[in-house]
Amino acid sequence: MNTRRALVGLCMLCALLISSFATQTAAAATKGTTAFTCKEKGGEGSFTDAHCKTKGSGAFQHVAIAENAKTEVLVSNETTEGKRQPLVFKVTIGGSPISVSAGKVNSVVASIENKKAASGEHYVSGTDMISVTEVSSSACGVYAFGSGGTGGGGEKGAEGTVILHVLTATTEGQGDSLKFTPASGTILAELVLEGCGGTFKVVGSVHCTPEGATCNFSHNSVTTEGTLRLNSATGPKVGIEGGLTFSGRESKEEPFTPLSSTTVETP
């Protein structure tokens, strides 16, 4: 009888251990987001549009990008319909709400790689340098910081232009979002707002949510997170509304095609 009880107890202990291990394994799973090119497959694809945004039997398909292979990237603010959607920055200065609208986003130098972390998480990592032109505000004049927008002097540069500092972008540890941070320091951009207080710095980090080839910013999400600020980490919150659209190519012999992404649970 004692032997039987011991065996039953041992079986119960094994079951508990297995259950505990399964729970820990499930808890350890994390979302991993990687990039794909979106290419036409002649009616054999699983997306109906060229940005791989809408699933369904169609002409377009995700094409895998090899791990650790650099992909040259262009960034714009064109929507999936081919129209430019302004990026709108919102902040309160001296008690007055100010909106700054950027009509055109120009990618200067950008590249991404699909990576795999030691934890097993698959993620995207990249660097980016972006200039924003056709920038305007109803409240003040908008100018680049420094002569020609290169910084280092504080005088007004080109009107309607803002040049962002070199940024890094990653989905590592970010679930289903993409995080932008300065490659060095804390400053994302500097600009002159004539009539609204002078020269300002945008500091911190910001997330966007991928949808097809576009990564969308929500003003409410950005300000709720509170990581994008004016002048300092304790300065006024900066919000962004709009989206960035990505296209890429693995070699200079290829045309640029939209870059899409997929988020999966990885151990």
ZIGI-V812617 format. One record per helix or strand of 3 or more residues. SS is the DSSP state (2 for helix, 1 for strand). FROM is the first residue (numbers start at 0). LEN is the number of residues. Records with the same first field share a line. If there is no record, write none. Layout:
SS: FROM-LEN  FROM-LEN
This chain:
2: 1-27  146-3  218-7
1: 29-18  54-10  70-6  86-7  95-21  121-15  140-5  155-4  161-3  166-4  176-6  186-8  197-14  213-4  227-3  238-11  256-10
